[in-house]
Every structure is written in C-alpha cells, then in structure tokens.
C-alpha cells in the first residue's frame, strides 16, 4: 500500500502548536521526540500485495484455511528437519492435504517458505503494534525496545522462525526481489518510528538500517550461544543499539 507523504508548510503558524511536536531549532543540540504519535497501519509497512509467491490467491475461506495449514506445516518441519531436507511432499503430508492441492497454490518449497517468511514479517509488525497499544510508549526507545522484545519472543516461541528468520537462509532477497530482507525489515521499522521521531524519514532510514544489521548479527550470536538467547548478549545488544540511536535521534 503506498504511503502518503504530507509536506508541512515551511514555518508552523504557532510555535507551540502540538501538531508540530517538539521540533529542533537551529541552535538546539538535542533532538526531541514528536508529541504526536501517528502510527502507520500494518498494511503500510509490510509488503505490497503484488509480492506474493502464491500461484493463485485462495478465494474461498476453506481454501484460505488450507493454505494456512500448509504454512503451519512448513514452519513445524523447518524446526524439525531444516530447509535443506524440506520437500513439498513432506509439507503436504504434515498439512494433511494432497500434494496436488499444494501445487495449486505454490510452485515449489521455496515459494512456501517465502509465503511463511512474509507471514512472519506481518505477524512481527502486528505484534509490535499490539505491544505499543498495550504499553502506550512515550519515547522512541520504548518502540525500539518493544521491537527487540517481539523479535526475541518470536525466535523463542514462533514455529520455524528460528530457522529462517526473515528469509536469509533461503535467499537474501526472499521477501522482495528489489531489496534484501533486512532492508525490507528496516524500511518497515523506519515507517513505524516516523510517528515518534520528529525527523524526515530519509534521516531515520540509515541509522535504523545499521541498527537492524547490528542487532541481527548480535542476536544470532546470542541464540548460537544459548537456544533461549544468551541474556548477557541480549542486554549488551540493547545497550549498543540504544547508545548508537541516541547519538542520531537524541535522548
């Protein structure tokens, strides 16, 4: 879904107008968080509908449920045997559907994993938004902290997520052929943080992209050290990301 960019006038009509948040003036060294938190809908920060690995979209509810069963079966098998040993026959058998039914929707196992990875991203962003609704974050760090906590929870609890994450084990451009997987994720986070950080999105994008790359590598290390995630590495990762982003967005 295309996002609409609204360009405000060059000078706000009233200096304390809440709609302008706490903008940094030319002499200020600190960057403040916007007072107005406009949270984009999930649909605006995940993949456009044209990026689908499905041969055809299920129309009937029964067909949609069958596709979901295939994705659930794929996730369970990834935990059990990994991607290399995965086959469409095994997915169909675990989902209790005919393999011909699977081929109606997916051309191969890569496409099934691609659909699963896209679902992971959608569920990740939805979980982040649910978390923000529950805690009512007042600062950009609360949003980032929530993002990291959701990622950790999905890694520990979400079937198949620990094996494929957002797709790199299969293809670094599995989510979107135009961008690598981490860029897709960081672009989604950038759009989300835009409601909290009173800066143009272009000035948010690069720091977020670097933070995503750093967190991705460090959290993978945490889970290599401990299947539940080495807590010391997790804590140090949060500290590193916070200090870096504070140097870019202000405290």
Secondary structure, DSSP 8 states (H G I E B T S, - for coil): ---------SS-SSTT-GGG-S---TT-----B-SS-----GGGTS--TT----SS---SHHHHHHHHHHHHHHHHHHHHHTTTT--HHHHHHHHTS-HHHHHHH-SSHHHHHHHHHHHHHHHHHHHHHHHHHHH---SHHHHHHHHHHHHHHHHHHSTTHHHHTTSTTT-TTSSBTTB-HHHHHHHHHHHHHTTTB-S-HHHHHHHHHHHHHHHHHHHHHHHHH-TT--HHHHHHHHHHHHHHHHHHH--
